[in-house]
Amino acid sequence: MTKYARPGSWPTFIGLAVLLGASILVSRLMPDPWRIALILSLAGVQGLLMVLNFMRVRLHGQLIWIAAGASFVWLGILFALTLGDYLSRQVVW
């Protein structure tokens, strides 16, 4: 193990690799209505693993948790506004 690897990095990396394989399988085998929802939920779990373990949010105090939560709320607002703008435009063929 190198001096840069943290003790919890390998299980997290293996979990991310398993979730990546699951998302690839889902994209190939699942029918259309459920595919996008399942892939997005797998991506959310992957992002949560990265934030909690690689960014070490789970080891810090409450202020870091508040900042991380506020950033996810802001990201959700940005996604909602972008989706609203995308859905409100008329398609010109």
C-alpha positions in Angstrom: 0.0 0.0 0.0 1.4 3.4 -0.9 1.6 6.3 1.5 -1.3 8.1 -0.4 -3.9 5.3 0.0 -6.2 5.7 3.0 -7.3 2.6 4.9 -10.9 2.7 3.7 -10.1 3.4 0.0 -10.0 -0.1 -1.3 -13.5 -1.2 -0.2 -14.9 2.1 -1.5 -13.1 1.5 -4.8 -14.4 -2.0 -5.1 -17.9 -0.8 -4.3 -17.6 1.9 -7.0 -16.4 -0.7 -9.5 -19.3 -3.0 -8.6 -21.8 -0.2 -9.0 -20.2 0.7 -12.4 -20.6 -2.8 -13.5 -24.2 -2.8 -12.3 -25.0 0.4 -14.2 -23.5 -1.1 -17.4 -25.6 -4.2 -17.0 -28.7 -2.1 -16.3 -28.1 0.0 -19.4 -27.9 -3.2 -21.6 -30.6 -5.4 -20.1 -33.3 -3.3 -18.5 -36.4 -2.1 -20.4 -36.7 1.6 -21.1 -39.1 3.0 -18.5 -37.1 1.8 -15.5 -33.6 2.1 -17.0 -33.0 5.8 -16.5 -34.3 5.9 -12.9 -32.2 2.9 -11.9 -29.0 4.3 -13.5 -29.6 7.7 -11.9 -30.0 6.0 -8.5 -26.9 4.0 -9.0 -25.0 7.2 -9.9 -26.3 8.9 -6.8 -25.0 6.1 -4.6 -21.7 6.3 -6.4 -21.5 10.0 -5.8 -22.5 9.5 -2.1 -19.7 7.0 -1.7 -17.2 9.4 -3.2 -18.3 12.3 -1.1 -18.4 10.4 2.2 -15.1 8.4 1.8 -12.8 10.1 -0.7 -13.6 13.7 0.4 -13.7 12.4 4.0 -16.9 14.2 4.9 -18.0 11.5 7.3 -15.0 12.2 9.5 -15.4 16.0 9.9 -17.6 18.1 12.0 -21.0 19.6 11.6 -20.0 22.6 9.6 -18.6 20.4 6.8 -21.8 18.4 6.8 -23.8 21.6 6.5 -21.6 22.9 3.6 -21.9 19.5 1.8 -25.7 19.4 2.3 -26.0 23.0 1.1 -24.0 22.3 -2.0 -26.2 19.4 -2.9 -29.3 21.5 -2.4 -27.8 24.1 -4.7 -26.9 21.4 -7.2 -30.5 20.2 -7.1 -31.8 23.8 -7.7 -29.5 24.1 -10.7 -30.6 20.8 -12.2 -34.3 21.7 -11.7 -33.9 25.1 -13.3 -31.9 23.6 -16.2 -34.5 20.9 -16.7 -37.3 23.4 -16.6 -35.6 25.5 -19.2 -35.0 22.5 -21.4 -38.6 21.3 -21.2 -40.0 24.7 -21.9 -38.3 25.3 -25.2 -40.1 24.5 -28.4 -38.5 22.0 -30.8 -37.7 23.4 -34.2 -37.1 20.7 -36.8 
